[in-house]
Amino acid sequence: MSCRLSIVIALAPERKIEVLDSLNQSDYDPKKYEIIVEVGKNPSENRNRGIKKAKGEIIAFIDDDAMVHKDLLKNADQFFNEHPEIEVVGGTQLTPKNDPFFAKASGVVLSSFLGTYVMSNRYKIGKLNLNADESSLTTAVCFVRREVFDKIEGFNPLLFPGEDPELFARMKDNGIRMAYNPELIVYHKRRSTHWAFCKQFFKYGQVRILKEKINKRRAKLVFLMPSLFSLYIILLIPLYFIVHPIVIAPILLYLAIIIIYSMFLSIRKNILYFPLLPFLFLSVHLSYGLGMIYSQLKGK
């Protein structure tokens, strides 16, 4: 039997691979897939080596610390059979039910429009989209027909994080058809401390500018807004005394929005999240914005 799926897992030297247990429990013929684990400090280089070794018709990328749904591989195979025109399909990464309280609350923020805008599609069950882009796809769970890598190069080793949106943007520019399928599910651990959560989004903001430069695009206004907001916060105190107290009006409006939004989210998810959510929304926006500012100051 020929190999249908090659599952490439990038693994940092100091990390333990956690995804294998759930992969081995998949409702899918084990003779139809292979698992390639590439160890190294650069995730892009790891995945590129895995692509070269892959024997399957479809190359899958799954994070080392994810837990896959038992139907993931079966659903991906079936999707490609039903949609021969699609060359890339991704799914959703949900917050595990056994994550600690802080991690679950941060997962709520990730999956909300106010928290991550259209990128929230990556972290919740959405609708089938046969014209997807980087806003809904990540390499936490992604399947690519192997001939795609005959058309374009693989992951950019200069980027981490941000290597997957850069690749998806390049695929889009080259006319490669991508889809989002909500039936492709993995469970992905969230950051369990506030520092790790802020550091994650600081890095996202930091690489956004570099990613757009590589793709030869200007950053969209929505990605610039957190950095403008961060500058406003930095200048708020001197502006208050030098210009006029009215300058605090935007921050008061912002705080009112995130508090009300957090209240409704908490009622839907878990009322105990309410004291934490406004703080996490503020942390996301400031961390991302400060990351972009830092990248600009460094000239990267």
Secondary structure, DSSP 8 states (H G I E B T S, - for coil): ----EEEEEEE-TT----SHHHHTT-SS-GGGEEEEEEESS-HHHHHHHHHHH--SSEEEEE-TTEEE-TTHHHHHHHHHHH-TT--EEEEEEE--TTS-HHHHHHHHHHTSHHHHGGGGGGGS----BSS--TTT--TTEEEEETTHHHHS----TT-SSSHHHHHHHHHHHTT--EEEEEEEEEEE----SHHHHHHHHHHHHHHHHHHHHHTT----HHHHHHHHHHHHHHHHHHHHHHT-GGGGHHHHHHHHHHHHHHHHHHHHS-GGGTTTHHHHHHHHHHHHHHHHHHHHHHT-
